């Protein structure tokens, strides 16, 4: 019910919103929760397991019950706390976890069946037969849970940024604002964040006054000062959700964009110092049926009144174990709510508190124990107290409870800071910090307003000192005390909270009705009985209790329940709370949307896309692209009416019978110059590179320190002290780092300069029997040079076309097994050269070919791809390159190859495979076994590492790594690929890797 | 995400760097026939709780190398020292002359 005046809402404007389809109205300044309360809505959801009716319980981030689906049906965000959602025009909210409706939820049958659903029930009850678990799981997930994930991508926009500051103040309540005000006068860069829509924290929710003005006006004044200060940044609706290494704090900022949706921004703030002014959260009390709608935290009841001018009920009872709830009695009674009684668990509340009640004629019951009654809503409480033997019944629609205050330790604890138990407050407070942080205000267990303001100032001075600022220093590097005097108006008195849990047996004896459930954790439906049962079953560690009962494991991470659970466990163990310990706090403080963590790195922007300089040419030629690492490369070039299969076949034939050309610009390319190049390459590659003469190329294999193949590629000696080396596409970055490490760190004495030129040089391979004839057309005056280049030779030539000359590096190397040339040109002339070659093509039926054709061509030849046919467990001997190992020099990985295990039997060796039945397909990733059959065929003895269909051989060709494969040449084994193309095993014969032109005659023509 | 001080560029976020190897890998006796010693260096490194000498590269920065003394439990970085020759580019990405 809305009050006619008061509160921080703009009554001049109306915001329309809906809840479960019902049209409602609120005002700017409302949260969704306050607007629902103002509209008299009490039932907002059904509980996790028992489907019990639940209402709004709190006014902040600790809310366990009021989790709604917000937004249009298809993209609604589930599990959104109504208490933290500012109201906006057109907001659509829906309750969750019920069937068929919120009011009539048939699944609440679970509540009656609760003896079956005790702690760990699904681990015990649904354990056999094991096969049926997927069925059980589906069923259980239907009946227990929270909201559903949206079916479609929402309209939200997410972005991410890095920020840096000297001081990050988390929380803009009294302590945070006091600290910020002091630091604003220095030249330190200060960022203040608060999860609410406006700063003030509890000052907005309490009826207080500072310096003669009320708390809200004071907040506004300080905020204006801070906004005016150039060195201060204020962020609202921003939750500091995680504290990470080296003072990195993650902030989720919700930005109003338009009216209908919020976009979010993730800040990663590296702060030199952090102030935790995170406040505290009120604890509930545990008694029978303490989860009925109408029961809420006492602080929340007055927060809705003071900040939102919304009355939570007509007739209320207050149940407390400390003085803070007396403020709720006073505020609500003054606002015209019929406060029937205050029931205090303690025998002797403060005299001043008692006086404030009697002024208003509110009854006080000391030593009180209560139980709540009602079906879908609180109807009454039954109460017994030390003044009478007789239990009495009080009709009411609202019960405000307070079990004391728990400091919001989350971020302090995440930062590695120690926690200390404060017996006076019966809770943990921050201990010695681990990183550069200070805690200030209520998080330190302080609850007086003056104390909190003073503590904020103290924190500011501590921080200032850490930056070397002193009071009264000149030139603005000073921090001076504010002159403002603060009236000592208490937020509330604190007292040692006594019992928080009503004893079940005693309650029954006293006749207040104890048959209901005593909830410890509302969000996950964990009751006292569950905790007791866990204890009986030996889950006596606090971490075990959490996992077994799920206490504190909901999206609220037990903000209201952890300490009560802990108290209960300590009682069962008959040990003090600090001995029992506390569960670990982990990020995030409140749930974070996955989209926010992904930011802009979604879809095509998940990773960068690399395109070669010839990309446009490939597009023109009808290329079908695919990713090769980050590179986008043509798989094949489609002609009109062709399928990919026929295109690939055509391209392969062109290379084998005529001539083809392909873009090899993605290969890693390096230039090496200096007097010690030969020595350097000798150390890096397994073969002898010092014998390589100018004008010749050599295939090289490099190993890691452990003797395994790291990469392969070619080395070309351009000149006496000038080399050009290529690496495989996928390993270019890794090889660069490897070589840089060797040159910069290990062998700085070598006179070698290394430059990566992958992007600077483009490469085109021209392959096929007619390749030389084609290039002759382009070589112009260098025709003779071209003719004289031998297999594995190099020459610098000039390509000529209508008077234009392009200097190119011509390497006669082949990855296809045909006579072939790789032509490297500076990247800016690449398209011109591509066109030049293409223009001379028609006479030779030249065809561009893509990755797929290239793959089949090299598989036919038994040429490997490092990463597929050699993985991190493969030695040169395993791939049949043992003969390349130099016996006359040392190289990286040589010692590791001398280990006996590298030469023993049982190693996976590279072989070729040929299907026994020619029609059978062979596919990459298939496992190989000795026996056929769909069961009991034994362990895998290897896998197919590369495969493709060879149109010339009219069968699939494959390379495989097979255990002792070379020893078993000619034998038949089986390819098992049940998950993909071949449901039945395929018999394959182990053959030599090279299936085409094994003598290599075609290469050398 | 840790903060690492690059000896050439100043404090930078961890994602700009790549861990490369343990400091002990720098001690290879090159070309020697001290096979066992070199194999132990590769395969038998200490994985103790406490400070480790680590080799990092400022990969997405100046590409310089650094030796970082880091605690593997607390992630405290005690020091970061330049390693090897100067990086080829400065902090603004310009080539060093």
Interface residues (C-beta under 8 A of the other chain):
Chain A: X162 X244 X245 X246 X247 X248 X268 X270 X416 X434 X683 X705 X706 X737 X740 X741 X744 X745 X746 X747 X748 X890 X895 X896 X898 X899
Chain B: X1 X2 X3 X13 X14 X18 X20 X21 X25 X26 X28 X30 X31 X35 X38 X39 X42 X43 X55 X57 X59 X63 X64 X65 X74 X75 X77 X83 X84 X85
